[in-house]
Structures are given as structure tokens and as C-alpha cells.
Amino acid sequence: MAVEDKHKYKSVLKEQYDEYNRAIGLYTHGIGIGAFVYLRRIIERLVFNVFTNEKVKLNISDDEFLKYRFVEKISALKDCLPDSLTSRANMYGIISKGIHELSEDECKKMFPYIKNGN
């Protein structure tokens, strides 16, 4: 991945950009599952940060939000999250499945597609 390709995500990821770089670094060193873990953390933090900032406006309690499946969390915040995430809400499930069910080699094969949200 060219450096300029990574930078296009900086404005969306903000403080999560370092985590994105770690995911790419792990992948380039042959660590697929670890790279998936960082991608999942990015999505989780983004969603929970947005929820924290918008929960009063959305009138959703912490307890209620925590009961949602992750795709429901994304749906509840769809107007506050980047389109690149809301249009691919199933990405979180794919990444989680990779962490729990795929082999290291399978994660390495999938990483180039997942990191770009394809």
C-alpha cells in the first residue's frame, strides 16, 4: 500500500489512524489475525465514541445501546457515522469471524480487502 493510500483515511479515523497503521504493520509482518484485531478495535472505538457524543440527542440509554448487536449499534448511529462504515455495517461481523474462525493465512489473504472496506 502506498503511503498516500493510507493518508486518505486520516480525516475519518482521526485518533484511530495510529491503530490503522499498526494493523497495516502487523499485516506486512505476516500477522493476519492481529491485523484484524486492530481493525475491529478501530470500528468499536469509532462507534462507541460517536455514541458517547450523540446519545442524548438520539435518546438512547447506555443500557439499551449495550444490548444491541453491533450491526444494530451502527444502524442506530447511521446519521452520525461515516458512510464508509454505515454502507458496510456487516464489515464488523466479517472481521470478528476472521478473528475467531479463520486461520492466520486466511486472515492474511482477506486483509487487503477488509482494510479498504471492500
DSSP file with accessible surface (Angstrom, degrees, kcal/mol):
  #  RESIDUE AA STRUCTURE BP1 BP2  ACC     N-H-->O    O-->H-N    N-H-->O    O-->H-N    TCO  KAPPA ALPHA  PHI   PSI    X-CA   Y-CA   Z-CA
    1    1 A M              0   0   95      0, 0.0     2,-0.1     0, 0.0     5,-0.0   0.000 360.0 360.0 360.0 130.8    0.0    0.0    0.0
    2    2 A A    >>  -     0   0   36      1,-0.1     4,-1.3     2,-0.0     3,-0.7  -0.400 360.0-118.3 -72.8 150.7    1.3    3.4   -0.9
    3    3 A V  H 3> S+     0   0   86      1,-0.3     4,-1.7     2,-0.2     3,-0.4   0.907 114.6  56.2 -57.1 -41.6    1.7    6.0    1.8
    4    4 A E  H 3> S+     0   0  134      1,-0.2     4,-0.8     2,-0.2    -1,-0.3   0.828 101.0  59.0 -65.0 -27.3   -0.8    8.3    0.1
    5    5 A D  H X4 S+     0   0   68     -3,-0.7     3,-0.5     1,-0.2     4,-0.3   0.901 105.8  48.4 -65.3 -40.4   -3.4    5.5    0.1
    6    6 A K  H >< S+     0   0   48     -4,-1.3     3,-1.7    -3,-0.4     4,-0.3   0.886 103.9  61.0 -66.2 -37.5   -3.2    5.3    3.9
    7    7 A H  H >< S+     0   0   88     -4,-1.7     3,-1.4     1,-0.3     4,-0.5   0.742  86.4  73.2 -67.5 -20.9   -3.5    9.1    4.3
    8    8 A K  T << S+     0   0  127     -4,-0.8    -1,-0.3    -3,-0.5     4,-0.2   0.741  98.1  50.4 -67.0 -16.6   -6.9    9.2    2.7
    9    9 A Y  T <> S+     0   0   50     -3,-1.7     4,-3.0    -4,-0.3     3,-0.4   0.544  85.7  89.3 -94.2  -6.9   -8.3    7.6    5.9
   10   10 A K  H <> S+     0   0  108     -3,-1.4     4,-2.3    -4,-0.3     7,-0.2   0.890  84.6  51.1 -61.4 -40.8   -6.7   10.0    8.3
   11   11 A S  H  4 S+     0   0   88     -4,-0.5    -1,-0.2     1,-0.2    -2,-0.1   0.842 117.3  39.8 -69.2 -29.6   -9.6   12.5    8.3
   12   12 A V  H  4 S+     0   0   53     -3,-0.4    -2,-0.2    -4,-0.2    -1,-0.2   0.903 121.3  41.1 -82.7 -43.1  -12.1    9.9    9.1
   13   13 A L  H >< S+     0   0   23     -4,-3.0     3,-3.1     1,-0.2    -2,-0.2   0.776  76.7 164.1 -79.4 -28.4  -10.1    7.9   11.6
   14   14 A K  G >< S+     0   0  139     -4,-2.3     3,-1.8    -5,-0.3     4,-0.3  -0.202  77.2  11.5  47.9-113.2   -8.5   10.8   13.4
   15   15 A E  G 3  S+     0   0  126      1,-0.3     3,-0.4     2,-0.1     4,-0.3   0.676 127.7  62.1 -69.3 -13.6   -7.1    9.4   16.7
   16   16 A Q  G <> S+     0   0   11     -3,-3.1     4,-1.9     1,-0.2     3,-0.3   0.508  76.4  92.2 -86.7  -3.3   -7.7    5.9   15.4
   17   17 A Y  H <> S+     0   0   11     -3,-1.8     4,-2.3     1,-0.2    -1,-0.2   0.881  81.5  54.8 -60.8 -37.6   -5.2    6.5   12.5
   18   18 A D  H  > S+     0   0   99     -3,-0.4     4,-2.0    -4,-0.3    -1,-0.2   0.887 106.7  51.7 -62.9 -37.3   -2.3    5.1   14.5
   19   19 A E  H  > S+     0   0   17     -3,-0.3     4,-2.3    -4,-0.3    -1,-0.2   0.887 107.3  52.9 -65.3 -39.4   -4.3    1.9   15.1
   20   20 A Y  H  X S+     0   0    7     -4,-1.9     4,-2.3     1,-0.2    -2,-0.2   0.927 108.2  50.3 -61.5 -42.9   -4.8    1.6   11.4
   21   21 A N  H  X S+     0   0   45     -4,-2.3     4,-2.6     1,-0.2    -1,-0.2   0.879 108.9  52.2 -62.5 -38.1   -1.1    2.0   10.8
   22   22 A R  H  X S+     0   0  117     -4,-2.0     4,-2.8     2,-0.2    -1,-0.2   0.901 107.6  51.9 -64.2 -41.6   -0.5   -0.8   13.4
   23   23 A A  H  X S+     0   0    0     -4,-2.3     4,-2.4     2,-0.2    -2,-0.2   0.941 112.1  45.6 -59.6 -45.5   -2.9   -3.1   11.5
   24   24 A I  H  X S+     0   0   17     -4,-2.3     4,-2.7     1,-0.2    -2,-0.2   0.915 112.2  52.0 -65.0 -41.3   -1.1   -2.5    8.3
   25   25 A G  H  X S+     0   0   26     -4,-2.6     4,-1.2     2,-0.2    -2,-0.2   0.917 109.7  48.4 -61.9 -43.0    2.3   -3.0   10.0
   26   26 A L  H ><>S+     0   0   46     -4,-2.8     5,-2.9     2,-0.2     3,-0.5   0.937 111.9  50.1 -62.1 -44.8    1.2   -6.3   11.5
   27   27 A Y  H ><5S+     0   0   74     -4,-2.4     3,-2.1     1,-0.2    -2,-0.2   0.928 107.8  52.3 -59.6 -44.6   -0.1   -7.4    8.1
   28   28 A T  H 3<5S+     0   0   94     -4,-2.7    -1,-0.2     1,-0.3    -2,-0.2   0.751 108.1  53.2 -66.8 -20.1    3.1   -6.5    6.4
   29   29 A H  T <<5S-     0   0  153     -4,-1.2    -1,-0.3    -3,-0.5    -2,-0.2   0.193 127.0-100.3 -96.4  12.9    5.0   -8.6    9.0
   30   30 A G  T < 5S+     0   0   30     -3,-2.1     2,-0.8     1,-0.2    -3,-0.2   0.690  82.2 129.8  84.1  19.9    2.8  -11.6    8.2
   31   31 A I     >< +     0   0   71     -5,-2.9     4,-1.1     1,-0.2    -1,-0.2  -0.831  21.2 164.4-112.5  95.8    0.4  -11.3   11.2
   32   32 A G  H  > S+     0   0    0     -2,-0.8     4,-2.1     2,-0.2    -1,-0.2   0.918  71.9  48.1 -79.1 -47.4   -3.2  -11.5    9.8
   33   33 A I  H  > S+     0   0   48      1,-0.2     4,-2.1     2,-0.2    -1,-0.1   0.934 112.2  50.5 -63.7 -43.7   -5.3  -12.2   12.9
   34   34 A G  H  > S+     0   0   18      1,-0.2     4,-1.9     2,-0.2    -1,-0.2   0.892 108.3  53.2 -60.2 -38.2   -3.6   -9.4   14.9
   35   35 A A  H  X S+     0   0    0     -4,-1.1     4,-1.9     1,-0.2    -1,-0.2   0.915 107.6  51.4 -63.9 -39.3   -4.2   -7.0   12.0
   36   36 A F  H  X S+     0   0    1     -4,-2.1     4,-2.6     1,-0.2    -1,-0.2   0.888 104.7  57.1 -63.3 -39.1   -7.9   -7.9   12.1
   37   37 A V  H  X S+     0   0   47     -4,-2.1     4,-2.5     1,-0.2    -1,-0.2   0.931 106.9  48.4 -59.3 -44.2   -8.0   -7.2   15.8
   38   38 A Y  H  X S+     0   0   58     -4,-1.9     4,-2.1     1,-0.2    -1,-0.2   0.900 110.1  51.3 -65.0 -38.6   -6.8   -3.7   15.2
   39   39 A L  H  X S+     0   0   13     -4,-1.9     4,-1.9     2,-0.2    -1,-0.2   0.922 110.6  48.9 -64.4 -40.1   -9.3   -3.1   12.5
   40   40 A R  H  X S+     0   0   51     -4,-2.6     4,-2.8     1,-0.2    -2,-0.2   0.920 109.1  52.8 -65.3 -40.7  -12.1   -4.3   14.8
   41   41 A R  H  X S+     0   0   79     -4,-2.5     4,-2.8     1,-0.2     5,-0.3   0.892 106.3  54.1 -60.7 -39.2  -10.9   -2.0   17.6
   42   42 A I  H  X S+     0   0    9     -4,-2.1     4,-2.4     2,-0.2    -1,-0.2   0.947 111.1  44.5 -60.0 -47.9  -11.0    0.9   15.2
   43   43 A I  H  X S+     0   0   19     -4,-1.9     4,-2.6     2,-0.2     5,-0.2   0.936 114.1  49.8 -63.9 -45.9  -14.6    0.2   14.4
   44   44 A E  H  X S+     0   0   50     -4,-2.8     4,-2.9     1,-0.2     5,-0.3   0.937 113.0  45.6 -59.4 -47.8  -15.6   -0.4   18.0
   45   45 A R  H  X S+     0   0   97     -4,-2.8     4,-2.7     2,-0.2     5,-0.2   0.901 112.1  51.4 -64.9 -40.7  -13.9    2.8   19.2
   46   46 A L  H  X S+     0   0   36     -4,-2.4     4,-2.3    -5,-0.3     5,-0.2   0.956 113.7  44.3 -60.1 -48.5  -15.4    4.9   16.4
   47   47 A V  H  X S+     0   0    0     -4,-2.6     4,-2.6     1,-0.2    -2,-0.2   0.936 116.4  45.1 -64.0 -47.0  -18.9    3.6   17.2
   48   48 A F  H  X S+     0   0   68     -4,-2.9     4,-2.5    -5,-0.2    -1,-0.2   0.877 112.1  52.0 -70.1 -33.2  -18.7    4.0   21.0
   49   49 A N  H  X S+     0   0   64     -4,-2.7     4,-1.9    -5,-0.3    -1,-0.2   0.923 111.5  46.8 -65.4 -42.8  -17.1    7.4   20.7
   50   50 A V  H  X S+     0   0   22     -4,-2.3     4,-1.9    -5,-0.2    -2,-0.2   0.928 111.8  51.3 -64.8 -43.1  -19.9    8.6   18.4
   51   51 A F  H  X S+     0   0    8     -4,-2.6     4,-2.1     1,-0.2     3,-0.3   0.942 108.2  51.8 -58.9 -46.3  -22.5    7.1   20.8
   52   52 A T  H  < S+     0   0   84     -4,-2.5     4,-0.3     1,-0.2    -1,-0.2   0.904 114.8  42.7 -57.2 -40.3  -21.0    8.9   23.8
   53   53 A N  H  < S+     0   0  126     -4,-1.9    -1,-0.2     1,-0.2    -2,-0.2   0.743 125.9  31.5 -78.1 -23.8  -21.1   12.2   22.0
   54   54 A E  H  X S+     0   0   53     -4,-1.9     4,-2.5    -3,-0.3     5,-0.2   0.446  84.2 101.3-116.2  -2.1  -24.6   11.7   20.5
   55   55 A K  H  X>S+     0   0   56     -4,-2.1     5,-1.6     1,-0.2     4,-1.1   0.847  84.1  50.3 -61.6 -35.4  -26.6    9.6   23.0
   56   56 A V  H >45S+     0   0  132     -4,-0.3     3,-0.6     2,-0.2    -1,-0.2   0.957 113.3  45.7 -65.7 -47.1  -28.5   12.5   24.5
   57   57 A K  H 345S+     0   0  153      1,-0.2    -2,-0.2    -4,-0.2    -1,-0.2   0.883 117.2  44.7 -62.0 -37.2  -29.6   13.8   21.1
   58   58 A L  H 3<5S-     0   0   51     -4,-2.5    -1,-0.2    -7,-0.2    -2,-0.2   0.571 103.4-133.7 -84.1 -12.2  -30.5   10.2   20.0
   59   59 A N  T <<5 +     0   0  145     -4,-1.1     2,-0.5    -3,-0.6    -3,-0.2   0.921  55.9 140.5  58.3  48.9  -32.3    9.5   23.3
   60   60 A I      < -     0   0   20     -5,-1.6    -1,-0.2    -9,-0.1    -2,-0.1  -0.991  45.1-136.7-122.1 126.4  -30.7    6.1   23.7
   61   61 A S     >  -     0   0   62     -2,-0.5     4,-2.6     1,-0.1     5,-0.2  -0.386  21.5-115.7 -78.0 159.3  -29.6    4.9   27.1
   62   62 A D  H  > S+     0   0   75      1,-0.2     4,-2.5     2,-0.2     5,-0.2   0.920 116.8  50.9 -57.3 -47.1  -26.2    3.2   27.7
   63   63 A D  H  > S+     0   0  118      1,-0.2     4,-1.0     2,-0.2    -1,-0.2   0.907 111.4  47.3 -60.1 -43.5  -28.0    0.0   28.8
   64   64 A E  H >> S+     0   0   83      1,-0.2     4,-0.7     2,-0.2     3,-0.7   0.937 112.5  49.1 -63.5 -46.5  -30.2    0.0   25.7
   65   65 A F  H >< S+     0   0    1     -4,-2.6     3,-1.1     1,-0.2    -2,-0.2   0.901 107.0  55.3 -62.0 -40.9  -27.3    0.6   23.4
   66   66 A L  H 3< S+     0   0  104     -4,-2.5    -1,-0.2     1,-0.3    -2,-0.2   0.767 102.2  58.4 -66.0 -23.0  -25.2   -2.1   25.0
   67   67 A K  H << S+     0   0  177     -4,-1.0    -1,-0.3    -3,-0.7    -2,-0.2   0.704  86.9  98.6 -78.7 -20.7  -27.9   -4.7   24.3
   68   68 A Y  S << S-     0   0   57     -3,-1.1     2,-0.1    -4,-0.7    -3,-0.0  -0.366  81.2-115.7 -65.7 145.9  -27.9   -4.0   20.6
   69   69 A R     >  -     0   0  161      1,-0.1     4,-1.9    -2,-0.0     3,-0.5  -0.406  39.6-102.8 -68.4 162.0  -26.0   -6.3   18.3
   70   70 A F  H  > S+     0   0   25      1,-0.3     4,-2.3     2,-0.2     5,-0.2   0.897 122.8  53.4 -63.7 -38.9  -23.1   -4.5   16.7
   71   71 A V  H  > S+     0   0   57      1,-0.2     4,-2.2     2,-0.2    -1,-0.3   0.870 108.7  52.0 -63.3 -31.3  -24.8   -4.0   13.4
   72   72 A E  H  > S+     0   0   81     -3,-0.5     4,-2.6     2,-0.2    -1,-0.2   0.856 105.7  54.5 -70.8 -35.1  -27.8   -2.5   15.3
   73   73 A K  H  X S+     0   0   15     -4,-1.9     4,-1.4     2,-0.2    -2,-0.2   0.935 109.9  46.8 -61.0 -45.5  -25.4   -0.1   17.0
   74   74 A I  H  < S+     0   0    2     -4,-2.3     3,-0.4     1,-0.2    -2,-0.2   0.928 112.3  50.1 -63.2 -43.1  -24.2    1.1   13.6
   75   75 A S  H >< S+     0   0   69     -4,-2.2     3,-1.4     1,-0.2     4,-0.2   0.909 107.5  53.6 -62.5 -41.4  -27.7    1.4   12.3
   76   76 A A  H 3< S+     0   0   35     -4,-2.6     3,-0.2     1,-0.3    -1,-0.2   0.805 117.0  38.7 -63.4 -28.0  -28.8    3.4   15.4
   77   77 A L  T >X S+     0   0    1     -4,-1.4     3,-2.6    -3,-0.4     4,-1.2   0.199  78.8 121.7-105.3  14.5  -25.9    5.8   14.7
   78   78 A K  T <4 S+     0   0  114     -3,-1.4     3,-0.2     1,-0.3    -1,-0.2   0.785  73.7  51.6 -55.2 -31.7  -26.1    5.8   10.9
   79   79 A D  T 34 S+     0   0  145     -3,-0.2    -1,-0.3    -4,-0.2    -2,-0.1   0.601 115.6  42.4 -80.1  -9.4  -26.7    9.6   10.7
   80   80 A C  T <4 S+     0   0   35     -3,-2.6    -2,-0.2     2,-0.1    -1,-0.2   0.494 102.2  76.3-111.7 -10.9  -23.6   10.2   12.8
   81   81 A L  S  < S-     0   0   11     -4,-1.2   -34,-0.0    -3,-0.2     5,-0.0  -0.695  91.7 -89.0-102.1 158.2  -21.1    7.7   11.4
   82   82 A P    >>  -     0   0   36      0, 0.0     4,-2.2     0, 0.0     3,-1.6  -0.320  31.8-124.3 -62.9 143.9  -19.2    7.9    8.1
   83   83 A D  H 3> S+     0   0  127      1,-0.3     4,-2.6     2,-0.2     5,-0.2   0.826 109.3  68.9 -56.5 -32.2  -21.0    6.5    5.1
   84   84 A S  H 34 S+     0   0   64      1,-0.2    -1,-0.3     2,-0.2     4,-0.0   0.785 109.4  34.9 -61.7 -24.4  -18.0    4.2    4.5
   85   85 A L  H X4 S+     0   0   16     -3,-1.6     3,-1.2     2,-0.1     6,-0.2   0.871 116.7  50.2 -93.0 -46.2  -18.9    2.4    7.7
   86   86 A T  H >< S+     0   0   35     -4,-2.2     3,-0.9     1,-0.3    -2,-0.2   0.854 108.7  53.0 -65.5 -32.3  -22.7    2.5    7.6
   87   87 A S  T 3< S+     0   0   83     -4,-2.6    -1,-0.3     1,-0.3    -3,-0.1   0.633 118.5  37.9 -76.1 -11.5  -22.8    1.2    4.0
   88   88 A R  T X  S+     0   0   87     -3,-1.2     3,-2.4    -5,-0.2     4,-0.3  -0.292  70.6 145.6-129.8  46.5  -20.7   -1.7    5.1
   89   89 A A  T X   +     0   0   20     -3,-0.9     3,-0.8     1,-0.3     4,-0.4   0.782  68.5  64.0 -59.8 -25.6  -22.2   -2.4    8.5
   90   90 A N  T 3> S+     0   0  102      1,-0.2     4,-1.9     2,-0.2    -1,-0.3   0.606  78.5  88.0 -74.5  -7.6  -21.5   -6.1    8.1
   91   91 A M  H <> S+     0   0   14     -3,-2.4     4,-2.7    -6,-0.2    -1,-0.2   0.883  82.1  56.7 -59.1 -38.8  -17.8   -5.5    8.0
   92   92 A Y  H <> S+     0   0   38     -3,-0.8     4,-2.7    -4,-0.3    -1,-0.2   0.930 107.3  48.2 -59.8 -45.2  -17.6   -5.8   11.8
   93   93 A G  H  > S+     0   0   43     -4,-0.4     4,-2.6     2,-0.2    -1,-0.2   0.884 110.8  50.8 -63.5 -39.0  -19.1   -9.2   11.7
   94   94 A I  H  X S+     0   0   68     -4,-1.9     4,-2.2     2,-0.2    -2,-0.2   0.926 111.9  47.1 -64.8 -44.0  -16.7  -10.3    8.9
   95   95 A I  H  X S+     0   0    2     -4,-2.7     4,-2.3     2,-0.2    -2,-0.2   0.931 112.8  49.3 -64.2 -43.9  -13.7   -9.1   10.9
   96   96 A S  H  X S+     0   0   18     -4,-2.7     4,-2.3     1,-0.2     5,-0.2   0.916 110.0  50.9 -62.4 -42.5  -14.9  -10.8   14.1
   97   97 A K  H  X>S+     0   0  117     -4,-2.6     4,-3.1     1,-0.2     5,-0.8   0.909 108.6  53.1 -61.1 -39.9  -15.5  -14.0   12.2
   98   98 A G  H  X5S+     0   0    0     -4,-2.2     4,-1.1     3,-0.2    -2,-0.2   0.928 109.5  48.1 -60.1 -44.2  -11.9  -13.7   10.9
   99   99 A I  H  <5S+     0   0   28     -4,-2.3    -1,-0.2     1,-0.2    -2,-0.2   0.914 123.4  31.4 -62.7 -42.1  -10.5  -13.3   14.4
  100  100 A H  H  <5S+     0   0  132     -4,-2.3    -2,-0.2    -5,-0.2    -1,-0.2   0.742 133.6  20.2 -93.1 -23.6  -12.4  -16.2   15.8
  101  101 A E  H  <5S+     0   0  134     -4,-3.1     2,-0.2    -5,-0.2    -3,-0.2   0.654  99.0  82.4-124.6 -22.9  -12.7  -18.7   12.9
  102  102 A L  S  <<S-     0   0   49     -4,-1.1     2,-0.1    -5,-0.8   -69,-0.0  -0.573  72.1-117.4 -89.7 155.2  -10.2  -18.0   10.2
  103  103 A S     >  -     0   0   56     -2,-0.2     4,-2.5     1,-0.1     5,-0.2  -0.307  33.5-101.5 -78.0 168.7   -6.6  -19.2   10.1
  104  104 A E  H  > S+     0   0   65      1,-0.2     4,-2.3     2,-0.2     5,-0.2   0.924 124.8  48.8 -56.2 -46.4   -3.7  -16.9   10.1
  105  105 A D  H  > S+     0   0   95      1,-0.2     4,-2.1     2,-0.2    -1,-0.2   0.891 109.3  51.8 -64.3 -38.9   -3.2  -17.5    6.4
  106  106 A E  H  > S+     0   0   89      1,-0.2     4,-1.9     2,-0.2    -1,-0.2   0.909 110.1  49.1 -64.9 -40.7   -6.9  -16.9    5.7
  107  107 A C  H  X S+     0   0    0     -4,-2.5     4,-2.1     1,-0.2    -2,-0.2   0.905 109.5  52.4 -63.9 -40.6   -6.8  -13.6    7.5
  108  108 A K  H  < S+     0   0   61     -4,-2.3    -1,-0.2     1,-0.2    -2,-0.2   0.893 110.1  48.7 -63.0 -37.4   -3.7  -12.5    5.6
  109  109 A K  H  < S+     0   0  154     -4,-2.1     4,-0.3     1,-0.2    -1,-0.2   0.865 116.5  42.5 -68.7 -35.9   -5.5  -13.3    2.3
  110  110 A M  H >X S+     0   0   74     -4,-1.9     4,-2.1     1,-0.2     3,-1.1   0.747  92.9  84.2 -82.2 -24.8   -8.6  -11.3    3.4
  111  111 A F  H 3X S+     0   0    0     -4,-2.1     4,-3.0     1,-0.3     5,-0.3   0.867  83.5  56.5 -53.3 -46.4   -6.8   -8.3    4.9
  112  112 A P  H 3> S+     0   0   39      0, 0.0     4,-0.6     0, 0.0    -1,-0.3   0.872 113.3  42.3 -57.5 -31.6   -6.2   -6.3    1.7
  113  113 A Y  H <4>S+     0   0  140     -3,-1.1     5,-2.7    -4,-0.3     3,-0.3   0.902 116.3  47.2 -78.5 -41.9  -10.0   -6.4    1.0
  114  114 A I  H ><5S+     0   0   11     -4,-2.1     3,-1.9     1,-0.2    -3,-0.2   0.913 104.6  58.8 -68.4 -42.8  -11.1   -5.7    4.6
  115  115 A K  H 3<5S+     0   0   31     -4,-3.0    -1,-0.2     1,-0.3    -2,-0.2   0.809 111.0  43.2 -61.8 -26.3   -8.7   -2.7    5.2
  116  116 A N  T 3<5S-     0   0   47     -4,-0.6    -1,-0.3    -5,-0.3    -2,-0.2   0.394 115.9-114.1 -98.0   1.5  -10.2   -0.8    2.3
  117  117 A G  T < 5       0   0   14     -3,-1.9    -3,-0.2     1,-0.2    -2,-0.1   0.765 360.0 360.0  74.5  25.7  -13.7   -1.7    3.2
  118  118 A N      <       0   0  123     -5,-2.7    -1,-0.2    -6,-0.2    -2,-0.1  -0.537 360.0 360.0 -87.3 360.0  -14.3   -3.8    0.1
